Amino acid sequence: MSVLERLADLVRQDGGLLADALHADGGWDRLRTPYGDAVARGPRADGHPADLPLVLEAVREGYLLHYGAPRLMSRDDDDLALLAGDRLYALGLERLAAAGDLVAVAALSDLIALSAQAQSSRDPALADAVWAAGCAEVGWGPSDALQAAKNGAVAGENDAAERLVAAARQVAGDLAPAL
C-alpha cells in the first residue's frame, strides 16, 4: 500500500467532513511522493514508529490544501480545504510527538512556518528549498548548516533558497534535485 493510500485510510478512519472530501476515484498509488521517498532514504526513517514518509506526505498534502493542488482531497470548499490542511499538519506533528521525536517535531514545525513565509513572499524557489531542507532534517537529523540556512530564511536573506539547498545537500547528499 502506498504512502498516500495509507494517508487516505487514516483520513477515512477519522471520518467526518475530511473523509467526505477525499477524491472518490482513489488511484493514489500512481501518484509521486517525492518528499516521503526522500525522507525514507534517511537513516532516521528506518523503523521510526511515526512512519516518517507518511508524516512528510501528510504535511505535504496539508501544504497543498493551503497553497496548491492537493492530491487526495477536493478544494471545492476553500474553508474546508484550509481546515483539512491544518488537520493534516496536526496529524504529522502528533505522530512525531507520540513517538517522542521532538527533534523531528521542531524540524517539521520549521518546515511549516518557513513554507508559509515563502508562500506569503510569493517565492516558489524558497518554498522548494524549504521542503528540501525539511526533508533532510527529518530524514537525516539537524545540522549547524541547516540551522544557519533556516535562520537566514527567517531573516529574509536574499540567498536563503540557495543556502537551504546547499545545507540539504550537505546533510543528505543529492536530495534537493530529487524533489
C-alpha positions in Angstrom: 0.0 0.0 0.0 1.4 3.4 -1.0 2.1 6.2 1.4 -0.9 8.2 0.0 -3.2 5.2 0.3 -2.2 4.9 4.0 -2.8 8.6 4.5 -6.2 8.3 2.8 -7.0 5.4 5.1 -6.1 7.5 8.2 -8.4 10.3 7.0 -11.2 7.8 6.3 -10.8 6.4 9.8 -11.2 9.9 11.3 -14.4 10.2 9.3 -16.4 13.4 9.1 -16.1 16.2 6.6 -12.4 15.5 5.8 -13.2 11.9 4.9 -16.1 13.1 2.7 -13.6 15.5 0.9 -11.4 12.6 -0.3 -11.4 12.2 -4.0 -13.7 9.2 -4.8 -11.5 7.8 -7.6 -8.5 6.9 -5.4 -5.6 5.9 -7.6 -3.2 7.3 -5.1 -0.7 4.5 -5.7 0.1 6.1 -9.1 1.0 9.5 -7.6 4.5 10.6 -6.9 5.6 11.0 -3.2 9.0 12.7 -3.6 9.1 14.1 0.0 8.2 10.8 1.7 10.5 9.0 -0.7 13.4 11.3 0.2 12.8 11.0 3.9 12.6 7.2 3.6 16.2 7.2 2.4 17.4 8.9 5.6 18.9 6.9 8.4 16.3 8.3 10.9 13.4 6.7 8.9 14.4 3.1 9.3 11.9 1.6 11.8 10.7 5.0 13.0 7.4 4.5 14.9 5.8 7.6 13.4 6.4 6.4 9.8 8.4 9.4 8.6 7.4 9.1 4.9 3.7 9.2 5.9 4.3 12.1 8.2 6.0 14.1 5.4 3.4 13.3 2.9 0.6 14.2 5.3 2.2 17.6 5.9 2.8 18.0 2.1 -0.9 17.3 1.5 -1.8 19.9 4.1 0.5 22.4 2.4 -1.1 21.7 -0.9 -4.5 22.2 0.6 -3.4 25.6 1.7 -1.3 26.7 -1.3 -1.7 24.4 -4.3 -3.4 21.4 -5.8 -3.9 18.6 -3.3 -3.7 15.0 -4.4 -6.1 13.3 -2.0 -8.8 15.9 -1.3 -11.1 18.3 -3.1 -10.5 22.1 -2.8 -14.1 22.8 -3.8 -14.7 24.5 -0.4 -11.9 26.9 0.5 -12.8 26.9 4.2 -12.8 23.1 4.4 -9.5 23.0 2.4 -7.9 25.3 5.0 -9.2 23.2 7.9 -8.2 19.9 6.2 -4.7 21.3 5.6 -4.4 22.3 9.3 -5.6 18.8 10.3 -3.0 17.1 8.1 -0.3 19.4 9.6 -1.5 18.3 13.0 -1.6 14.7 12.1 2.1 14.8 11.2 3.1 16.6 14.3 1.0 14.4 16.6 2.5 11.2 15.2 6.0 12.6 15.8 5.1 13.8 19.3 3.6 10.4 20.2 6.8 8.8 19.0 8.8 11.1 21.3 10.7 12.6 18.4 11.0 16.2 19.4 13.8 16.8 17.0 11.6 15.9 14.1 8.7 17.9 15.6 10.9 21.0 15.7 12.1 20.4 12.1 8.5 19.9 10.8 7.3 23.0 12.7 10.1 25.0 11.0 9.2 23.5 7.6 5.5 24.5 8.0 6.4 28.0 9.2 9.1 28.7 6.6 7.0 27.3 3.7 4.2 29.7 4.8 6.7 32.5 4.9 7.9 31.6 1.4 4.3 31.5 0.1 3.5 34.9 1.7 6.6 36.3 -0.1 5.5 34.6 -3.4 8.9 32.9 -3.6 8.5 29.4 -5.1 12.2 28.8 -5.1 12.4 29.5 -1.4 9.4 27.2 -0.8 11.1 24.3 -2.7 14.3 24.9 -0.8 12.5 24.8 2.5 11.0 21.5 1.6 14.4 20.1 0.6 15.9 21.3 3.9 12.9 20.0 5.9 13.2 16.5 4.3 17.0 16.5 5.0 16.5 17.4 8.6 13.6 15.0 9.3 15.3 12.1 7.5 19.0 12.7 8.5 18.8 15.0 11.5 19.7 18.5 12.3 22.9 20.3 11.5 24.5 23.6 12.1 24.4 24.3 8.3 20.6 23.6 8.2 20.0 25.8 11.2 22.1 28.7 9.8 20.3 28.4 6.5 16.9 28.4 8.2 17.9 31.4 10.3 18.8 33.2 7.0 15.4 32.4 5.6 13.6 33.7 8.6 15.7 36.9 8.3 14.7 37.3 4.7 18.2 37.0 3.3 18.4 37.1 -0.5 20.4 33.9 -0.8 18.2 31.9 1.6 17.0 29.4 -1.0 20.5 28.7 -2.2 21.8 28.2 1.3 18.9 25.9 2.3 19.5 23.7 -0.8 23.3 23.6 -0.1 22.7 22.7 3.5 20.2 20.0 2.5 22.8 18.5 0.1 25.5 18.7 2.8 23.3 16.7 5.1 21.5 14.3 2.7 23.6 14.2 -0.4 22.0 15.0 -3.7 18.5 15.2 -2.2 17.3 18.6 -3.4 17.1 17.8 -7.2 15.1 14.7 -6.5 12.3 16.9 -5.0 
